């Protein structure tokens, strides 16, 4: 292990250059004009996997964006690690709020700024750099399989089919994902719980065209106002969702887990700063930490109607659209929640309004087992990479592949995140600190050694 870490340290400048080259590709999965960029990113990663010592590297087509796969099989008697990452990124808008162009990565005071820096190109690169460091000194002490997808940011619509097609090829002892954040700088953490997702679109239609608000205002139902009232009816003032049946399957936290979560370091001042000085808010009876990772939520992600350009235009809009996401916890079913949501929206809709409800994407919540050798290997690996053992916590985000790998491949997952809470994921000026990148590489190197030792094959 020490030789691999020493090699990685000598190669740090080159590792940063490789990361910047990947970040320069605008691999935005949700926008069709970036389809060629997605393929460019896949090709670059395939080549990097080859130079890192992986064999059988290929780019597999799907109904959408491709999956990149490679492996290094050392010995059937050694443990096998299945590493997942995603190379697609969120759109960079609003561009005016970026201090540097989102796809012209810059290193400023040992911080990389670019879209995808932390989510997830920087973190997946830590794994590839670790594999390459092992390759330079003789090879990993574990069997390694790596697959990288290009659709995570749009809900991984084609990944399940790919996993089922290649299930026998993907057999392993554990899956490892680095697509999450540490509690704070200097405080590593392992996420063992993720929320699921039900993402909906609601379109309210009234008149067959925009109308003059002076001639028709007060006499014709306004779809924008009506949709606003519908949205207001989805949630109480304290954040509790009012959809009938929404909480029926929620798995409550027991006293031990609540106590454990309460003991996890959580800086409310830093949280407020990262949230743009926003105050803590949410469901009564639960701590801020519990609301983030262990309770479901509902949020309006987008709302548009009528005239939104510069200046005034007295228009009564013909339609209004809202995009709404619900984060789910065990044992909520995203399909069931989508149905309950639609029923409640239609029940709230007034006469004279035509409502269309679309389920855009969904993901199951997941809780990862903590009493497995791979978790203990991750604990000791963080001590090597960051100088202290990690704490265990839940995260509010969703990583659909965790539930997919449990269901389809029967694999437990270890979530080894290296990001920070203020990395501006999905927002302007996304960043990834080089200290986190280098610490992540060392942690990944140490993980392979610790897992081999745990299995008695080091």
C-alpha positions as CSV (number, residue, x, y, z in Angstrom):
1,X,0.0,0.0,0.0
2,X,2.7,2.5,0.9
3,X,4.4,2.1,-2.5
4,X,1.1,2.8,-4.2
5,X,0.5,5.9,-2.1
6,X,4.0,7.2,-2.7
7,X,3.4,6.8,-6.4
8,X,0.1,8.7,-6.2
9,X,1.8,11.5,-4.4
10,X,4.5,11.8,-7.0
11,X,1.8,11.8,-9.7
12,X,-0.4,14.5,-8.2
13,X,0.2,17.2,-10.8
14,X,-0.6,14.8,-13.6
15,X,-3.7,13.6,-11.8
16,X,-4.9,17.2,-11.6
17,X,-4.3,17.7,-15.3
18,X,-6.3,14.6,-16.1
19,X,-9.1,15.8,-14.0
20,X,-9.2,19.2,-15.6
21,X,-9.3,17.6,-19.1
22,X,-12.4,15.6,-18.0
23,X,-14.1,18.6,-16.5
24,X,-13.6,20.6,-19.7
25,X,-16.1,18.3,-21.5
26,X,-19.7,19.6,-21.1
27,X,-21.3,16.2,-20.6
28,X,-24.8,17.5,-19.7
29,X,-27.0,14.5,-19.9
30,X,-30.4,16.3,-19.8
31,X,-29.7,18.4,-22.9
32,X,-29.7,16.7,-26.3
33,X,-27.3,19.2,-27.8
34,X,-24.6,17.7,-25.6
35,X,-24.9,14.1,-26.8
36,X,-21.6,14.3,-28.6
37,X,-20.0,15.7,-25.4
38,X,-21.3,12.7,-23.5
39,X,-19.6,10.4,-25.9
40,X,-16.4,12.4,-25.7
41,X,-16.4,12.0,-22.0
42,X,-17.1,8.3,-22.2
43,X,-14.2,7.8,-24.7
44,X,-11.8,9.8,-22.6
45,X,-12.7,7.7,-19.5
46,X,-12.3,4.5,-21.4
47,X,-8.8,5.4,-22.4
48,X,-8.0,6.4,-18.8
49,X,-9.2,3.1,-17.6
50,X,-6.9,1.3,-20.0
51,X,-3.9,3.3,-18.9
52,X,-4.8,2.6,-15.3
53,X,-4.4,-1.1,-15.9
54,X,-8.0,-2.2,-16.5
55,X,-8.7,-4.8,-19.2
56,X,-11.7,-5.5,-21.4
57,X,-12.5,-1.8,-21.4
58,X,-15.5,-1.0,-23.6
59,X,-18.2,1.6,-24.1
60,X,-21.6,-0.1,-24.0
61,X,-24.6,1.5,-25.8
62,X,-27.9,1.9,-24.1
63,X,-31.2,3.4,-25.1
64,X,-29.7,6.7,-23.9
65,X,-26.2,7.5,-23.0
66,X,-23.4,4.9,-22.9
67,X,-21.9,3.0,-19.9
68,X,-18.1,2.6,-19.7
69,X,-16.9,-0.7,-18.3
70,X,-13.5,-2.2,-17.4
71,X,-12.0,-4.7,-14.9
72,X,-8.9,-6.2,-13.5
73,X,-9.3,-9.8,-12.3
74,X,-6.3,-10.8,-10.1
75,X,-7.4,-14.1,-8.5
76,X,-10.8,-15.7,-7.9
77,X,-9.8,-16.1,-4.2
78,X,-9.5,-12.4,-3.7
79,X,-12.4,-10.1,-2.9
80,X,-14.0,-8.3,-5.8
81,X,-14.9,-4.6,-5.7
82,X,-17.5,-3.1,-8.1
83,X,-16.8,0.6,-8.4
84,X,-19.5,2.9,-9.8
85,X,-19.4,6.6,-10.9
86,X,-21.2,8.9,-13.3
87,X,-19.6,11.2,-15.8
88,X,-22.7,13.2,-16.7
89,X,-23.3,16.6,-15.1
90,X,-26.1,19.0,-14.4
91,X,-26.7,22.0,-16.7
92,X,-24.6,25.0,-15.6
93,X,-27.3,27.6,-15.6
94,X,-27.6,30.3,-14.6
95,X,-24.3,31.1,-16.3
96,X,-24.2,34.7,-15.1
97,X,-23.6,33.6,-11.6
98,X,-20.4,31.7,-12.4
99,X,-17.1,33.5,-11.5
100,X,-15.3,31.4,-14.1
101,X,-16.9,29.6,-17.1
102,X,-18.3,26.2,-16.0
103,X,-16.5,24.1,-18.6
104,X,-13.2,26.0,-18.4
105,X,-11.9,24.5,-15.2
106,X,-9.6,26.6,-13.1
107,X,-7.5,25.9,-10.0
108,X,-7.7,28.8,-7.6
109,X,-6.0,28.5,-4.2
110,X,-5.9,24.7,-4.5
111,X,-9.6,24.5,-5.3
112,X,-10.9,23.3,-8.7
113,X,-13.9,25.2,-10.0
114,X,-16.0,23.6,-12.8
115,X,-19.3,21.9,-13.3
116,X,-19.0,18.3,-12.3
117,X,-15.9,19.0,-10.1
118,X,-17.4,17.2,-7.1
119,X,-20.4,15.6,-8.7
120,X,-19.1,13.3,-9.8
121,X,-16.0,13.6,-12.0
122,X,-13.6,14.5,-9.3
123,X,-14.7,11.7,-7.0
124,X,-14.8,9.0,-9.7
125,X,-11.3,10.2,-10.8
126,X,-10.0,9.5,-7.3
127,X,-10.8,5.8,-7.8
128,X,-9.2,5.7,-11.2
129,X,-6.1,7.4,-9.9
130,X,-5.9,4.9,-7.0
131,X,-6.2,1.9,-9.4
132,X,-3.5,3.5,-11.6
133,X,-1.2,3.9,-8.6
134,X,-1.7,0.2,-7.7
135,X,-1.0,-0.7,-11.3
136,X,2.2,1.2,-11.2
137,X,3.5,-0.9,-8.3
138,X,2.2,-4.3,-9.4
139,X,-1.6,-4.2,-9.3
140,X,-4.4,-4.0,-6.8
141,X,-4.7,-6.7,-4.0
142,X,-8.3,-7.0,-4.9
143,X,-10.3,-7.8,-8.1
144,X,-11.7,-4.6,-9.5
145,X,-14.6,-3.9,-11.8
146,X,-15.6,-0.4,-12.8
147,X,-18.6,0.9,-14.5
148,X,-19.4,4.6,-15.2
149,X,-22.7,5.8,-16.5
150,X,-23.8,8.9,-18.3
151,X,-27.4,9.3,-17.1
152,X,-27.3,9.7,-13.3
153,X,-28.4,13.3,-13.4
154,X,-31.6,12.3,-15.3
155,X,-32.5,9.4,-13.0
156,X,-30.5,6.6,-14.6
157,X,-33.4,5.5,-16.8
158,X,-31.4,2.9,-18.7
159,X,-29.0,1.7,-16.1
160,X,-31.4,-0.9,-14.6
161,X,-31.7,-2.7,-18.0
162,X,-27.9,-2.6,-18.4
163,X,-27.3,-4.1,-14.9
164,X,-29.8,-6.9,-15.7
165,X,-28.1,-7.7,-19.0
166,X,-24.7,-7.8,-17.4
167,X,-25.6,-9.2,-14.0
168,X,-23.4,-12.3,-14.2
169,X,-20.4,-10.2,-15.3
170,X,-20.9,-7.7,-12.5
171,X,-20.8,-10.2,-9.6
172,X,-18.7,-8.9,-6.7
173,X,-18.4,-8.9,-2.9
174,X,-19.3,-5.2,-2.5
175,X,-20.1,-2.1,-4.5
176,X,-18.3,1.2,-3.8
177,X,-19.6,4.6,-4.7
178,X,-18.0,8.0,-4.2
179,X,-20.7,10.5,-4.9
180,X,-21.4,12.1,-1.6
181,X,-20.0,14.5,0.9
182,X,-18.1,14.4,4.2
183,X,-19.7,16.1,7.2
184,X,-17.0,18.7,7.2
185,X,-13.5,19.4,6.2
186,X,-11.3,17.1,8.4
187,X,-14.3,15.0,9.5
188,X,-14.7,12.1,7.1
189,X,-18.1,10.3,7.1
190,X,-19.7,7.2,5.6
191,X,-23.2,7.7,4.3
192,X,-25.3,4.6,5.1
193,X,-28.7,5.9,4.2
194,X,-30.0,7.7,1.1
195,X,-33.4,9.2,0.3
196,X,-35.3,8.1,-2.7
197,X,-37.1,10.4,-5.2
198,X,-40.4,11.0,-6.9
199,X,-40.0,13.8,-9.5
200,X,-43.3,15.2,-10.9
201,X,-44.4,17.8,-13.4
202,X,-47.7,19.5,-13.2
203,X,-49.2,21.5,-16.1
204,X,-52.3,23.6,-15.4
205,X,-54.2,24.8,-18.5
206,X,-57.0,27.4,-18.7
207,X,-57.8,29.6,-21.7
208,X,-56.6,28.4,-25.1
209,X,-54.3,31.5,-25.4
210,X,-52.9,34.2,-23.2
211,X,-55.5,36.9,-22.4
212,X,-55.4,40.6,-21.6
213,X,-55.6,40.8,-17.8
214,X,-57.6,44.0,-17.9
215,X,-60.3,42.7,-20.2
216,X,-60.5,39.2,-18.6
217,X,-58.9,39.5,-15.2
218,X,-61.4,38.6,-12.4
219,X,-63.7,36.9,-14.9
220,X,-61.5,34.0,-16.1
221,X,-59.7,31.5,-13.9
222,X,-56.0,32.3,-13.9
223,X,-53.9,29.0,-14.3
224,X,-50.9,30.6,-12.5
225,X,-52.9,31.5,-9.4
226,X,-54.8,28.2,-9.5
227,X,-51.5,26.2,-9.7
228,X,-50.1,28.3,-6.9
229,X,-53.0,27.4,-4.7
230,X,-52.6,23.7,-5.6
231,X,-49.0,23.8,-4.6
232,X,-49.8,25.5,-1.3
233,X,-52.2,22.6,-0.6
234,X,-49.4,20.0,-0.9
235,X,-47.6,21.1,2.3
236,X,-48.2,22.6,5.7
237,X,-46.5,25.7,7.1
238,X,-44.1,23.5,9.0
239,X,-43.1,21.4,6.0
240,X,-45.3,18.4,6.7
241,X,-46.6,17.0,3.4
242,X,-50.4,16.9,3.3
243,X,-50.9,14.3,0.6
244,X,-53.1,11.6,2.0
245,X,-51.2,8.3,2.6
246,X,-47.8,10.0,2.1
247,X,-46.4,9.0,5.5
248,X,-48.1,5.6,5.7
249,X,-45.0,3.5,4.8
250,X,-42.4,5.8,6.4
251,X,-40.0,3.7,8.5
252,X,-39.6,5.6,11.8
253,X,-36.2,6.2,13.4
254,X,-35.8,4.2,16.6
255,X,-34.3,5.8,19.7
256,X,-30.9,4.4,19.1
257,X,-30.6,5.7,15.6
258,X,-31.9,9.1,16.6
259,X,-29.3,9.2,19.4
260,X,-26.6,8.2,16.9
261,X,-27.5,10.8,14.4
262,X,-27.7,13.4,17.1
263,X,-24.1,12.6,18.0
264,X,-22.8,13.2,14.5
265,X,-21.0,16.6,14.3
266,X,-23.3,19.1,12.5
267,X,-22.4,22.8,12.3
268,X,-25.7,24.6,11.8
269,X,-23.8,27.9,11.1
270,X,-21.9,26.3,8.3
271,X,-25.1,24.7,7.0
272,X,-26.8,28.1,7.0
273,X,-23.8,29.6,5.2
274,X,-23.8,26.9,2.5
275,X,-27.5,27.4,2.1
276,X,-27.0,31.1,1.4
277,X,-27.8,32.2,4.9
278,X,-31.1,30.5,4.8
279,X,-32.6,29.6,8.2
280,X,-33.4,26.1,9.3
281,X,-37.0,25.1,8.6
282,X,-39.1,22.0,8.3
283,X,-41.2,19.3,9.8
284,X,-41.9,19.8,13.5
285,X,-40.6,17.3,16.0
286,X,-37.4,16.4,14.1
287,X,-33.9,17.8,14.2
288,X,-32.4,19.6,11.2
289,X,-30.1,16.6,10.7
290,X,-33.1,14.2,10.8
291,X,-35.0,16.3,8.3
292,X,-32.1,16.2,5.8
293,X,-31.5,12.5,5.7
294,X,-34.2,10.5,7.6
295,X,-37.5,12.3,6.9
296,X,-39.3,12.7,3.5
297,X,-39.7,16.1,1.9
298,X,-41.5,18.0,-0.9
299,X,-40.0,20.9,-2.8
300,X,-40.9,23.0,-5.8
301,X,-38.0,22.8,-8.2
302,X,-39.3,25.0,-10.9
303,X,-42.3,27.3,-11.5
304,X,-43.1,29.2,-14.7
305,X,-46.1,31.0,-16.3
306,X,-47.0,34.0,-18.3
307,X,-44.6,36.9,-18.8
308,X,-41.3,36.7,-17.1
309,X,-39.2,38.9,-19.3
310,X,-38.0,42.4,-18.7
311,X,-40.6,45.1,-18.0
312,X,-44.4,44.7,-17.7
313,X,-46.9,42.8,-19.8
314,X,-50.4,42.6,-18.4
315,X,-51.2,39.1,-19.4
316,X,-53.5,36.4,-18.0
317,X,-51.5,33.3,-18.9
318,X,-53.1,30.3,-20.7
319,X,-51.0,27.8,-18.7
320,X,-48.7,27.3,-15.8
321,X,-46.1,24.6,-15.1
322,X,-44.4,23.4,-11.9
323,X,-41.8,20.8,-11.3
324,X,-41.9,19.2,-7.9
325,X,-39.7,16.6,-6.2
326,X,-40.4,14.5,-3.2
327,X,-37.4,12.9,-1.4
328,X,-38.4,9.6,0.1
329,X,-37.2,7.4,3.0
330,X,-37.5,3.7,3.7
331,X,-40.0,2.1,3.0
332,X,-41.7,4.6,0.6
333,X,-42.4,3.4,-2.9
334,X,-41.7,6.1,-5.5
335,X,-44.4,4.7,-7.8
336,X,-47.0,4.7,-5.1
337,X,-46.0,8.2,-4.0
338,X,-46.3,9.4,-7.6
339,X,-49.9,8.0,-7.8
340,X,-50.9,9.6,-4.4
341,X,-49.4,12.9,-5.5
342,X,-51.5,12.9,-8.7
343,X,-54.7,12.0,-6.9
344,X,-54.2,14.9,-4.4
345,X,-53.3,17.4,-7.1
346,X,-56.4,16.5,-9.1
347,X,-58.5,16.7,-5.9
348,X,-57.2,20.3,-5.3
349,X,-57.7,21.5,-8.8
350,X,-60.7,23.8,-9.3
351,X,-63.3,23.5,-12.0
352,X,-62.3,25.2,-15.3
353,X,-58.7,24.1,-15.1
354,X,-57.3,21.2,-17.1
355,X,-54.5,19.4,-15.2
356,X,-51.8,17.2,-16.6
357,X,-49.5,15.3,-14.1
358,X,-46.4,13.6,-15.3
359,X,-44.0,11.4,-13.4
360,X,-40.6,12.4,-14.6
361,X,-38.3,10.0,-12.7
362,X,-38.1,8.0,-9.5
363,X,-35.7,6.3,-7.2
364,X,-36.0,4.0,-4.2
365,X,-34.5,5.0,-0.9
366,X,-31.7,2.8,0.4
367,X,-30.1,1.8,3.7
368,X,-26.7,0.2,3.5
369,X,-25.6,-2.6,5.9
370,X,-22.9,-1.5,8.4
371,X,-21.7,-4.8,9.8
372,X,-19.8,-6.1,6.8
373,X,-16.0,-6.3,6.2
374,X,-16.1,-3.7,3.5
375,X,-17.5,-1.1,5.9
376,X,-14.7,-1.8,8.4
377,X,-12.2,-1.6,5.5
378,X,-13.6,1.8,4.6
379,X,-13.3,3.0,8.2
380,X,-9.6,2.2,8.3
381,X,-9.0,3.6,4.8
382,X,-10.3,7.0,5.8
383,X,-7.8,7.0,8.7
384,X,-5.1,6.7,6.1
385,X,-6.5,9.3,3.7
386,X,-7.8,11.9,6.2
387,X,-6.2,11.1,9.5
388,X,-9.2,10.0,11.5
389,X,-12.0,7.4,11.5
390,X,-15.3,8.4,9.9
391,X,-18.7,8.9,11.4
392,X,-21.8,7.3,10.0
393,X,-24.6,9.4,8.8
394,X,-27.6,9.6,6.4
395,X,-27.8,11.9,3.4
396,X,-30.7,13.7,1.9
397,X,-29.8,13.1,-1.8
398,X,-30.6,10.1,-4.0
399,X,-28.3,7.7,-5.8
400,X,-30.7,5.4,-7.7
401,X,-28.0,2.8,-8.5
402,X,-27.6,1.9,-4.8
403,X,-31.1,0.4,-4.7
404,X,-30.6,-1.1,-8.2
405,X,-27.5,-2.9,-7.2
406,X,-29.1,-4.3,-4.1
407,X,-32.2,-5.5,-6.0
408,X,-30.5,-6.7,-9.3
409,X,-27.1,-7.8,-8.2
410,X,-27.7,-8.5,-4.5
411,X,-24.8,-6.3,-3.5
412,X,-24.3,-4.1,-0.4
413,X,-22.8,-0.7,-1.1
414,X,-20.2,1.4,0.7
415,X,-20.6,5.1,0.1
416,X,-17.1,6.7,0.5
417,X,-17.7,10.4,-0.2
418,X,-14.9,13.0,-0.5
419,X,-16.9,16.1,-1.3
420,X,-17.7,18.9,1.2
421,X,-21.2,20.4,2.0
422,X,-20.3,23.7,0.4
423,X,-19.2,22.3,-2.9
424,X,-22.2,23.9,-4.7
425,X,-23.5,20.8,-6.3
426,X,-26.1,21.6,-9.0
427,X,-25.4,25.3,-8.5
428,X,-23.0,27.9,-9.9
429,X,-19.3,27.8,-8.9
430,X,-19.3,24.1,-8.2
431,X,-15.9,23.2,-6.6
432,X,-13.7,20.3,-5.5
433,X,-10.8,21.0,-3.2
434,X,-7.5,19.4,-4.1
435,X,-7.0,18.3,-0.5
436,X,-10.2,16.3,-0.8
437,X,-9.1,14.9,-4.2
438,X,-5.7,13.8,-2.9
439,X,-7.2,12.5,0.4
440,X,-9.8,10.6,-1.6
441,X,-7.1,8.9,-3.8
442,X,-5.2,7.8,-0.7
443,X,-8.4,6.5,0.9
444,X,-9.2,4.5,-2.2
445,X,-5.7,3.0,-2.3
446,X,-6.0,2.1,1.4
447,X,-9.5,0.6,0.9
448,X,-8.2,-2.1,-1.5
449,X,-5.5,-3.1,0.9
450,X,-7.8,-3.1,3.9
451,X,-10.4,-5.2,2.2
452,X,-7.9,-7.7,1.0
453,X,-6.6,-7.9,4.6
454,X,-10.1,-8.4,5.9
455,X,-10.6,-11.3,3.6
456,X,-7.2,-12.8,4.5
457,X,-5.8,-12.3,1.0
458,X,-3.4,-9.4,1.4
